[in-house]
């Protein structure tokens, strides 16, 4: 579901499968761990994520807020078409930087 990779001051959290009410705790934990490392930036790789619900969006928002408060850049990377649409509709891409 969530895998961390640390390199050169960047911690990447790769999400796979689906993030919903049943799996969101693992995402919250992984994001908190990534931020606790105090990297220059946290990148959430969404390229292998097929679905995200409102609890998953909430976890991303909380991660963004915690990173911002700690002075850490927070970006989303390569969301698939369906996930990208959810991010657009939610308005999250208006505040969180997106890498393609």
C-alpha positions as CSV (number, residue, x, y, z in Angstrom):
1,X,0.0,0.0,0.0
2,X,2.6,2.6,1.0
3,X,6.4,2.3,0.5
4,X,9.0,4.9,1.6
5,X,12.2,5.6,-0.3
6,X,14.8,8.1,1.0
7,X,17.4,9.6,-1.2
8,X,19.3,13.0,-1.3
9,X,17.0,14.8,1.1
10,X,13.8,13.7,-0.6
11,X,11.5,11.1,0.9
12,X,9.1,9.5,-1.6
13,X,6.0,7.8,-0.3
14,X,4.7,5.5,-3.1
15,X,1.0,4.6,-2.8
16,X,-0.4,1.6,-4.6
17,X,-3.8,0.0,-5.1
18,X,-6.6,1.8,-3.3
19,X,-6.7,4.3,-0.4
20,X,-9.9,4.1,1.4
21,X,-11.3,3.9,5.0
22,X,-9.8,0.4,5.3
23,X,-6.2,1.4,4.3
24,X,-5.9,5.0,5.2
25,X,-4.2,4.4,8.5
26,X,-1.1,3.0,6.7
27,X,-1.0,6.1,4.5
28,X,-1.2,8.4,7.6
29,X,1.5,6.4,9.3
30,X,3.8,6.5,6.3
31,X,3.3,10.2,5.7
32,X,4.0,11.0,9.4
33,X,7.2,8.8,9.3
34,X,8.3,10.6,6.1
35,X,7.8,14.0,7.7
36,X,9.5,13.0,11.0
37,X,12.7,12.3,9.0
38,X,12.9,16.1,8.3
39,X,13.8,15.8,4.6
40,X,14.0,18.8,2.3
41,X,10.8,17.5,0.6
42,X,8.2,14.7,0.6
43,X,6.9,13.4,-2.7
44,X,3.8,11.3,-2.8
45,X,4.0,9.1,-5.9
46,X,0.4,8.3,-7.0
47,X,1.3,6.6,-10.3
48,X,0.2,3.1,-9.1
49,X,-2.8,4.3,-7.1
50,X,-6.1,3.2,-8.7
51,X,-8.5,4.9,-6.2
52,X,-8.6,7.4,-3.4
53,X,-11.7,8.3,-1.3
54,X,-12.4,11.2,1.0
55,X,-10.4,9.6,3.9
56,X,-7.4,9.3,1.6
57,X,-7.7,12.9,0.5
58,X,-7.9,13.9,4.2
59,X,-4.7,12.0,4.9
60,X,-3.0,13.9,2.0
61,X,-4.2,17.2,3.3
62,X,-3.0,16.4,6.8
63,X,0.4,15.4,5.4
64,X,0.6,18.6,3.4
65,X,-0.3,20.7,6.5
66,X,2.3,18.9,8.7
67,X,5.0,19.2,6.1
68,X,4.3,22.9,5.5
69,X,4.3,23.6,9.2
70,X,7.7,21.9,9.4
71,X,9.1,23.8,6.5
72,X,9.2,20.8,4.2
73,X,8.1,20.9,0.6
74,X,5.2,18.5,-0.2
75,X,4.4,17.4,-3.7
76,X,2.2,14.9,-5.5
77,X,3.6,12.9,-8.4
78,X,2.0,11.3,-11.5
79,X,-1.6,10.6,-10.5
80,X,-3.5,8.3,-12.9
81,X,-6.5,9.7,-14.8
82,X,-9.2,8.8,-12.2
83,X,-7.1,9.8,-9.2
84,X,-6.1,13.0,-10.9
85,X,-9.8,13.8,-11.6
86,X,-10.6,13.3,-7.9
87,X,-7.7,15.6,-6.9
88,X,-9.0,18.3,-9.3
89,X,-12.6,18.1,-8.1
90,X,-11.5,18.2,-4.5
91,X,-9.5,21.4,-5.1
92,X,-6.4,19.8,-3.6
93,X,-4.3,20.6,-6.7
94,X,-4.9,24.3,-6.0
95,X,-2.7,24.1,-2.9
96,X,-0.4,21.2,-3.4
97,X,2.2,21.1,-6.1
98,X,1.9,18.4,-8.8
99,X,4.8,16.8,-10.6
100,X,4.0,15.0,-13.8
